[in-house]
Amino acid sequence: MVCPPVVNKDVQDDFNFPKVELHLHLDGSIRYDTILDLAQKKQIDLQGAKTVDELKKTCCDPRTCNIFLPVVTGDKEAIERIAYELCEDQNKNGVVYFEARYSPHFLCDTVPHHLSNGEPATGKLTPREVIQAVKCGLDRGEAKFGVKARSILCCIRGFEDWNNEILELATTMREYGVVAIDVAGCAHGADEQYEESVVRVFQEAAKRGIHRTVHAGESGGAKEVCIAIERMKAQRIGHGYRLILDEDAYKKHAIEEQTHLEGCPYSSVMTGSVELDWPKHPIGRWVKDGVNFSLSTDDPTCFDNSMLSELELAKNEIGLSIHDIWKCQLNAARSCFLPDDEKKPLIQAIIKAEPKKN
């Protein structure tokens, strides 16, 4: 197992500019002590984990990484809490704006998707109410810590009914901070193909003016990225590392069209998307080729990482300069899904903080 980089006390000074995070899963960003607290109150077994260190080992194991989700599922107060606490954690890392993505269907308890033994759902918290709870937590976090945040709603491969509902929720809940849709998951191992129902959802989203990002090029190949951009009208790509396996597609979409790639360095190695050879990581090539990309954590609960640890890793292992990493923040601000009147001051703040040293 690759250990996450240890953040030293000088890192904040090295990266003393506003940070923007675009690829972050809300339900993969729960504090370990919050999980333990909620599990104890609800008498939920975490495979015997009683301490933060024990829980980290369980959460960071791909075979058991989802054991903590029941502590928040169907719990409005818990969902609001994790959204609020995420704002505080982001503030500590110097993040001034982030987009938190999640499937409201995974966090609700009115659909029978993640209940054991196929039992019917008997809860009361709907996907719409999940979005409202997240909004409450993010609003409180912004008021307290000055960190702005918005929601991206995730479609899930293989769940056509959910995905159709995501389209409607994204259409009707923009006032609740919903700025885009995403699609995650892998149905039946179909790494390079999206169901036509998913494609149609994204095509309709484009017609409605709903922003779009797509998980692609992580477990699937370059073809998956091309489909996401060309057929699903993706404006950003979540991960996208394997686009470089097709030089023509990489040149067209990443270099010429400047489609934004949401890079997650530590996650990319931990998931097996990229081989553990930091000097040869695709992100290093992205820098050389002038690709429009950013840096994010993906799932801090599963990887025990943070925005600062990702920047430290990018600098010390992949070889990015401080100026390269600052440019990633500018790329993220320019490619975020805020409306132009809110995006402009964010961009200006980052430009103003351009580092003098490289």
VOSEDREN-885261 format. One record per residue (C-alpha): chain; residue number from 0; residue in one letter; y, z, x. Coordinates in steps of 0.02 Angstrom, whole numbers, m for minus. Example, Ala and Ser with C-alpha at 12.3 -4.5 7.8 and 13.67 -1.06 7.14 Angstrom:
2
  c    k  r      py      pz      px
  A    0  A    m225     390     615
  A    1  S     m53     357     684
//
This chain:
358
  c    k  r      py      pz      px
  A    0  M       0       0       0
  A    1  V     174     m44      63
  A    2  C     290     106      63
  A    3  P     465      83      m8
  A    4  P     603      92     122
  A    5  V     680     261     153
  A    6  V     865     257     117
  A    7  N     966     342     253
  A    8  K    1133     428     226
  A    9  D    1233     283     299
  A   10  V    1171     155     172
  A   11  Q    1309     191      46
  A   12  D    1437     155     182
  A   13  D    1349      m7     232
  A   14  F    1350     m69      53
  A   15  N    1516       1      m2
  A   16  F    1553    m129    m134
  A   17  P    1520    m141    m322
  A   18  K    1341    m188    m362
  A   19  V    1270    m287    m507
  A   20  E    1087    m281    m559
  A   21  L    1016    m417    m672
  A   22  H     826    m390    m669
  A   23  L     783    m215    m725
  A   24  H     655    m160    m854
  A   25  L     716     m11    m955
  A   26  D     541      53    m988
  A   27  G     503      35    m803
  A   28  S     655     138    m753
  A   29  I     613     311    m819
  A   30  R     638     461    m707
  A   31  Y     479     547    m652
  A   32  D     542     718    m704
  A   33  T     589     649    m875
  A   34  I     413     582    m897
  A   35  L     340     751    m850
  A   36  D     460     843    m966
  A   37  L     423     732   m1117
  A   38  A     236     732   m1083
  A   39  Q     233     921   m1077
  A   40  K     330     937   m1240
  A   41  K     216     811   m1326
  A   42  Q      56     871   m1243
  A   43  I      20     698   m1173
  A   44  D    m101     691   m1027
  A   45  L     m39     590    m878
  A   46  Q    m211     577    m798
  A   47  G    m193     752    m733
  A   48  A     m24     725    m649
  A   49  K      79     885    m656
  A   50  T     206     859    m517
  A   51  V     325     719    m469
  A   52  D     221     675    m316
  A   53  E      62     666    m419
  A   54  L     148     561    m551
  A   55  K     219     441    m422
  A   56  K      44     403    m359
  A   57  T     m14     365    m535
  A   58  C     138     263    m588
  A   59  C     137     161    m428
  A   60  D     m47     114    m450
  A   61  P     m61     m55    m540
  A   62  R    m218       6    m629
  A   63  T    m129     154    m711
  A   64  C      55     107    m705
  A   65  N      78     105    m894
  A   66  I      14     279    m932
  A   67  F     191     348    m952
  A   68  L     247     234   m1095
  A   69  P     177     345   m1235
  A   70  V     304     480   m1190
  A   71  V     445     372   m1258
  A   72  T     360     258   m1384
  A   73  G     427     285   m1558
  A   74  D     545     423   m1501
  A   75  K     726     380   m1537
  A   76  E     796     528   m1440
  A   77  A     686     493   m1289
  A   78  I     737     310   m1287
  A   79  E     920     357   m1296
  A   80  R     892     483   m1157
  A   81  I     812     361   m1035
  A   82  A     952     234   m1065
  A   83  Y    1083     367   m1031
  A   84  E     994     432    m876
  A   85  L     977     256    m809
  A   86  C    1166     240    m812
  A   87  E    1181     398    m708
  A   88  D    1051     336    m584
  A   89  Q    1139     169    m569
  A   90  N    1305     254    m539
  A   91  K    1228     350    m393
  A   92  N    1178     182    m317
  A   93  G    1351     107    m339
  A   94  V    1299     m10    m479
  A   95  V    1446     m49    m594
  A   96  Y    1358    m168    m713
  A   97  F    1175    m198    m756
  A   98  E    1070    m284    m887
  A   99  A     921    m184    m948
  A  100  R     779    m285   m1022
  A  101  Y     643    m219   m1136
  A  102  S     528    m265   m1278
  A  103  P     584    m168   m1432
  A  104  H     409    m196   m1501
  A  105  F     332    m101   m1356
  A  106  L     450      46   m1382
  A  107  C     437      56   m1572
  A  108  D     291     133   m1666
  A  109  T     285      23   m1820
  A  110  V     176    m116   m1748
  A  111  P      m6     m89   m1694
  A  112  H       3    m172   m1523
  A  113  H     m24     m29   m1403
  A  114  L    m116     100   m1508
  A  115  S    m294     142   m1460
  A  116  N    m448      81   m1553
  A  117  G    m349     m42   m1658
  A  118  E    m279      95   m1768
  A  119  P    m141      42   m1888
  A  120  A      38      88   m1843
  A  121  T      99     236   m1944
  A  122  G     267     272   m1861
  A  123  K     444     251   m1923
  A  124  L     545     183   m1777
  A  125  T     572      m4   m1797
  A  126  P     617    m131   m1661
  A  127  R     794    m138   m1732
  A  128  E     810      51   m1719
  A  129  V     748      44   m1539
  A  130  I     893     m72   m1497
  A  131  Q    1013      46   m1583
  A  132  A     944     195   m1485
  A  133  V     963     101   m1321
  A  134  K    1142      57   m1368
  A  135  C    1182     240   m1402
  A  136  G    1114     292   m1233
  A  137  L    1202     154   m1138
  A  138  D    1366     191   m1227
  A  139  R    1356     375   m1181
  A  140  G    1313     327   m1004
  A  141  E    1461     209    m991
  A  142  A    1579     342   m1059
  A  143  K    1514     474    m939
  A  144  F    1482     374    m779
  A  145  G    1588     218    m798
  A  146  V    1438     102    m782
  A  147  K    1436     m47    m900
  A  148  A    1266    m103    m967
  A  149  R    1196    m229   m1089
  A  150  S    1025    m267   m1164
  A  151  I     907    m414   m1142
  A  152  L     768    m423   m1271
  A  153  C     597    m474   m1206
  A  154  C     479    m592   m1294
  A  155  I     297    m564   m1244
  A  156  R     176    m706   m1216
  A  157  G      39    m708   m1346
  A  158  F     139    m620   m1484
  A  159  E     214    m759   m1589
  A  160  D     273    m648   m1732
  A  161  W     364    m531   m1613
  A  162  N     446    m675   m1523
  A  163  N     512    m750   m1684
  A  164  E     583    m579   m1727
  A  165  I     663    m564   m1555
  A  166  L     758    m724   m1590
  A  167  E     826    m652   m1752
  A  168  L     866    m483   m1674
  A  169  A     960    m567   m1531
  A  170  T    1056    m668   m1660
  A  171  T    1105    m523   m1773
  A  172  M    1124    m379   m1650
  A  173  R    1250    m443   m1525
  A  174  E    1367    m302   m1576
  A  175  Y    1233    m183   m1511
  A  176  G    1252    m249   m1334
  A  177  V    1115    m382   m1342
  A  178  V    1167    m523   m1226
  A  179  A    1008    m625   m1199
  A  180  I     821    m648   m1222
  A  181  D     682    m654   m1093
  A  182  V     495    m687   m1097
  A  183  A     371    m585    m997
  A  184  G     185    m557    m994
  A  185  C      43    m678    m966
  A  186  A     m66    m736   m1112
  A  187  H    m247    m774   m1067
  A  188  G    m204    m804    m884
  A  189  A     m98    m956    m928
  A  190  D      17    m937    m779
  A  191  E      90   m1111    m785
  A  192  Q     100   m1141    m973
  A  193  Y     204   m1061   m1108
  A  194  E     145   m1066   m1288
  A  195  E     240   m1195   m1390
  A  196  S     296   m1054   m1504
  A  197  V     385    m972   m1356
  A  198  V     462   m1137   m1303
  A  199  R     529   m1163   m1479
  A  200  V     606    m988   m1482
  A  201  F     702   m1025   m1323
  A  202  Q     756   m1196   m1379
  A  203  E     823   m1122   m1540
  A  204  A     907    m982   m1443
  A  205  A    1000   m1113   m1341
  A  206  K    1059   m1196   m1501
  A  207  R    1123   m1028   m1564
  A  208  G    1216    m991   m1403
  A  209  I    1101    m848   m1352
  A  210  H    1084    m828   m1164
  A  211  R     912    m854   m1086
  A  212  T     818    m789    m935
  A  213  V     632    m818    m907
  A  214  H     501    m733    m799
  A  215  A     431    m878    m697
  A  216  G     369    m918    m523
  A  217  E     303    m742    m496
  A  218  S     118    m757    m539
  A  219  G     133    m939    m590
  A  220  G     183   m1085    m481
  A  221  A     332   m1201    m467
  A  222  K     280   m1295    m624
  A  223  E     308   m1138    m726
  A  224  V     487   m1127    m663
  A  225  C     518   m1310    m703
  A  226  I     456   m1287    m881
  A  227  A     567   m1134    m903
  A  228  I     721   m1229    m847
  A  229  E     687   m1402    m917
  A  230  R     604   m1361   m1083
  A  231  M     657   m1183   m1120
  A  232  K     836   m1206   m1060
  A  233  A     828   m1052    m949
  A  234  Q     995   m1010    m869
  A  235  R     916    m886    m749
  A  236  I     741    m863    m680
  A  237  G     661    m693    m659
  A  238  H     584    m694    m484
  A  239  G     554    m881    m452
  A  240  Y     484    m857    m276
  A  241  R     350    m991    m295
  A  242  L     474   m1127    m336
  A  243  I     477   m1163    m149
  A  244  L     297   m1224    m161
  A  245  D     368   m1385    m233
  A  246  E     504   m1446    m117
  A  247  D     573   m1575    m238
  A  248  A     584   m1451    m382
  A  249  Y     659   m1319    m267
  A  250  K     792   m1440    m206
  A  251  K     835   m1496    m382
  A  252  H     839   m1331    m476
  A  253  A     883   m1201    m343
  A  254  I     993   m1297    m222
  A  255  E    1074   m1438    m320
  A  256  E    1084   m1362    m495
  A  257  Q    1109   m1184    m427
  A  258  T    1000   m1104    m562
  A  259  H    1013    m917    m532
  A  260  L     857    m831    m464
  A  261  E     835    m645    m495
  A  262  G     752    m584    m335
  A  263  C     660    m418    m325
  A  264  P     604    m400    m142
  A  265  Y     493    m245    m146
  A  266  S     417    m289    m314
  A  267  S     375    m464    m253
  A  268  V     259    m395    m119
  A  269  M     187    m254    m223
  A  270  T     135    m373    m363
  A  271  G      58    m496    m240
  A  272  S     180    m632    m287
  A  273  V     233    m647    m105
  A  274  E     130    m608      49
  A  275  L     182    m460     156
  A  276  D     275    m551     293
  A  277  W     456    m502     273
  A  278  P     532    m626     399
  A  279  K     451    m767     300
  A  280  H     498    m701     128
  A  281  P     570    m837      12
  A  282  I     732    m738      m2
  A  283  G     766    m773     181
  A  284  R     757    m958     147
  A  285  W     864    m940      m9
  A  286  V    1003    m873     101
  A  287  K     990   m1017     225
  A  288  D     990   m1146      85
  A  289  G    1138   m1072      m9
  A  290  V    1035   m1031    m164
  A  291  N    1119    m937    m307
  A  292  F    1018    m775    m312
  A  293  S    1036    m587    m333
  A  294  L     938    m431    m286
  A  295  S     861    m309    m411
  A  296  T     732    m170    m423
  A  297  D     623    m234    m567
  A  298  D     531     m72    m612
  A  299  P     587      83    m515
  A  300  T     460     196    m601
  A  301  C     318      84    m543
  A  302  F     385      50    m368
  A  303  D     481     210    m326
  A  304  N     630     106    m271
  A  305  S     816      96    m305
  A  306  M     956     m29    m288
  A  307  L    1006      46    m121
  A  308  S     827      41     m56
  A  309  E     815    m143    m105
  A  310  L     975    m184     m12
  A  311  E     915     m87     140
  A  312  L     750    m181     136
  A  313  A     838    m349     121
  A  314  K     946    m306     272
  A  315  N     819    m225     387
  A  316  E     660    m321     344
  A  317  I     710    m492     276
  A  318  G     862    m506     389
  A  319  L    1006    m525     268
  A  320  S    1177    m478     333
  A  321  I    1291    m357     241
  A  322  H    1397    m506     192
  A  323  D    1243    m596     124
  A  324  I    1205    m444      17
  A  325  W    1385    m435     m43
  A  326  K    1371    m620     m91
  A  327  C    1219    m574    m196
  A  328  Q    1329    m456    m297
  A  329  L    1456    m595    m322
  A  330  N    1317    m714    m375
  A  331  A    1253    m584    m498
  A  332  A    1425    m556    m573
  A  333  R    1454    m742    m594
  A  334  S    1281    m766    m671
  A  335  C    1278    m613    m783
  A  336  F    1280    m634    m972
  A  337  L    1444    m548   m1009
  A  338  P    1577    m649   m1100
  A  339  D    1706    m727    m985
  A  340  D    1843    m602   m1026
  A  341  E    1730    m459    m967
  A  342  K    1652    m555    m824
  A  343  K    1818    m601    m742
  A  344  P    1872    m424    m693
  A  345  L    1696    m388    m629
  A  346  I    1703    m539    m516
  A  347  Q    1878    m494    m456
  A  348  A    1824    m316    m413
  A  349  I    1682    m381    m305
  A  350  I    1791    m511    m218
  A  351  K    1919    m376    m180
  A  352  A    1782    m271     m96
  A  353  E    1720    m409      19
  A  354  P    1657    m322     177
  A  355  K    1747    m353     341
  A  356  K    1592    m326     447
  A  357  N    1438    m435     437
//
